[in-house]
Structure formats: structure tokens, C-alpha cells
Amino acid sequence: AKGLFYPPDPASRSDCSLGGNIVTNAGGPRCLKYGVTRDYVLGLEVVLADGTICRLGSRTHKNKTGFELARMFVGSEGLLGVITEATLKLLPLPPYRGCVAVGYDTAPAAAKAIQDIFAAGILPCALEVADGFTLAAARKRTGSRQLEGCNAMIIVEVDGQERSVRAELREVEKAARQPGTRFVQRALGAAACEKVWQVRREFSYSLRDTGLTKLNEDVAVPRSRLVGLFNFAARLQKKHGFPVACFGHAGDGNIHVNIMVDETQPGWRERSEAALDDLFGQVIAWGGVITGEHGVGLAKKRWFPLAVSPELRTLHRAVKRALDPRGILNPGKFV
């Protein structure tokens, strides 16, 4: 596979497996340009509940022979079958990468920068954002002086031919410079870009270091609602008394809204669930979804009826009964 690469790159890539990525349809920062795991699964070998072994899909890029059953199993959370083999698509590795990290005084400045980058006609391969709570935790973990005093940060990466990357990066910098910009860090080449991404990959671990329990929700909203989502998170914090840390994939509207819970406080469980009721209700009202990557599983089972219509829930149950009539595959989950 020399000269090729597999685009999905979840931040947990050092810990996760391809099998787990497939059953959750995992994404990562590069979803914006390259798509999610489902876009790279050409074929699967699946063991059904009755022991039947099925080969789904093919090794070809195009296949319209019957239903696209392989795609149905991607993101199925182990409810429909056990995946034992996968045929994945690789792409030519872009010859050059460039990154810009920009810190801001305020979250609205970061949101305006994101809007201006897209308005300039640029499609980055990744565009990430983080709020002040997340950055403070990351600074404590990594010792980064650059993050001191920042209440928001974006990371933008572009890839392709070197000349075009350098030109696009100049346009990104121009669009990203807003009133209240605290720093601009440019990185050219793969090695330099990886140094920028090291901080991003520490965000989740940094929040755990706070000693609070991180209830990590991965809501997704239309990109036009990003500013509203960050403002709503601030209101959640005031209303329910929990710190709320937001970071994630600004380019596709998939933001990790982390309710940071102190489990020594009385009533923390009821209050946190009330906060999630508010969060998911608002996200759905905006036309968003309660999970963009992580799936429903057990943690979001309570909110599945809120997120999905009765007709779609009936359809989910019909598919489950057809493939697993005894309910032996990953029982007790949302279907």
C-alpha cells in the first residue's frame, strides 16, 4: 500500500480497531473532505445470528447488484451480525500537507473565522474547534504556553500538491485572522502538521485529567448552527451548574459537547440527565442529530425515541427481527 492511505482517522486511533470503526461508522477530523468509514468499506464478511456466513459487497468501486447490504452493517453497533472480514478502499496519499492553528479571545471570533474560510471557497481536509475550558485543560496537560489565555482555537488542514497547499493556506490564514486573534501557527509538511495535531489528540485525555467525569456527547448540527450550539452550551452550564467543554469537527458540525460532572455532588445524575434532555431537544429542533459518530448503544437509548420517528423505529425493529429473531446479538441496546 505504498503511496496510499486510509482517510478515516478518529482521535482514538492509537486505541481503537478497524472492526470497532466499522460497527460505529467512525469518522474523525478528515470527514469534512474524505467522508466516514462507510465510504471506504467495499465489502464485508458477516456471520449472522443463525451462523450463516455472508459475503457482502465486492472489491469493485461500483456495484449495483441488489441492495447495498454491506453499507447497512456499517454503523449497526453489532446488532445485525458479527463482522469477520472487511475489504477497504485506499486513496492515493496527497503529496503535501499544511496546517494553521489559530487562537482567539472568544468563541464567536472562532465561529466567524470558520464561516469566512468556507465563504472563501476553501474545502479543508480538516477543520477543528475547541473552547476555553478544553484549551485550559490541554494547556495543563501539555504545558503549551501558546494556549494561555485562549478561549477558542481552530485547526485547519489542507492537502494536495505543494503549490496549491501553500496558496490555500495563505487564504486560510487571511480568513482566520479576526479581531481578538491571539496567535497564528503555520505548519508546512507532514511532520510539522503532526506536531499541531498532537495537542488536538490530547483534548479528550486532558478533560479526564480534570478529575471530573466526562459525559461525552457527539451531537451534530447544521454548520450554520455552530455559534448557537456554543452559546447554548454556555447556557446549559449556567442552568445546571456543570462545566461544559466543547470541541470537535467544526467543518461538518459534529461537536463533542462534554458535560463535566462532579460525582461527589448530590443529585448529579438527575441534573446531568436534565442537561442532556435540554441539549438533545435543542439539537433536534435545529435539525441536528443526537450522535454523529459514537452511536446510540446504551448511553443514548433513553433519547432514541426523541430522535427517531415512530415509523423509523418500527423499521429498525423489523430489520432486527429479520436478521436476529431471537435477539442474541448485542442484546438490550436501542432496538
Steps between C-alpha positions, in 0.01 A plus 500: 500500500794735446379841389146429620312588818181423692330836567280440811707605802312507832687674781506165683691340214779378728244303705217407263463218247377486142219269610383753755529776241279304261219418744486863618563655157783698659619825355759744630629841396542418130130414449447849363684424176529122494185367666454233767579129534194396294650677198804268511336162556477313170404162639441306821488143621225477763383218726125525560319402819421151366864436404458574129812653348430769240737688273359844427619755246801444276850621421371739232431870542158462336248229575124529448421130526210502743480694828814657649493267799863558599419865569213396727738308727738796528388695807268220617668482845516120495122464493470329160801271469864438587748643250791262442667652195500835321621616160592867526568767242826696508572830328818650353690674778501878442862604445487802732320628810475835670338609827402822670409518869344827616413603855233758590374704792142386442303211350299733269829610339584137427151439360532804273835371376344164412226673301753719318719202407210328323383830349846528341426181304748284690425135584752395768558132566447580869364792701491458878389731780540505879367723779675663794435225757646238267804714420569572867497126573723432198747769606525345845563154354741600221666807649424700184560869569341586168154409631521731802212746503327348197125450521473331161725344238463359152727260313473498121680254273518495122667238283591442136780624276752717683441815296123486544531418871721802561262725306191370682672531835562869435129545431413305815724725710345811349148378577593373846647828625216660694485774763614331819749264332765403756733284292540349154716191461579376150635148437624380162565135424380180663739506798417859593126435464520201734643726772193723468268200517668365813322764708163419338539129576555584867168682545297203622777378730548855632136521605532170685799644686273761661369233737144558383296232325471582130159430347608520138216573259575518128208698365499623141325816383480689171818707475292819509406408860855475637492840669160417646630167632793660683269767644250233606778304672583812703134528604494132596797562727324785680166319527623163625821597682739273306800613298439427131799443271453511123739390229484309177444500129381850418522436128211253503315629807585197717593641842589308815298671773644368826298539819767501772347341810619493860359170624551603863221757466152383604251458217767510231339222296155660482649842424725364227211317334295820513788681330509232230122527457548870426799442271345226288166680480666814365723311257200316354304826474786638289479203264805332652558150637584371849803303381722558200761231562476316831163332448202446730595185694382511860607852592259672261227234501275724708500767228462275195117543491550878509746489211326255266139494381264211592507386137878476497507321835257243357729458198805452725318230695389325179858482371623376838232227516575387144873452566496414871155363593620370839668827593836342587726758333604783735171476695343778701606787278283760331308263268 
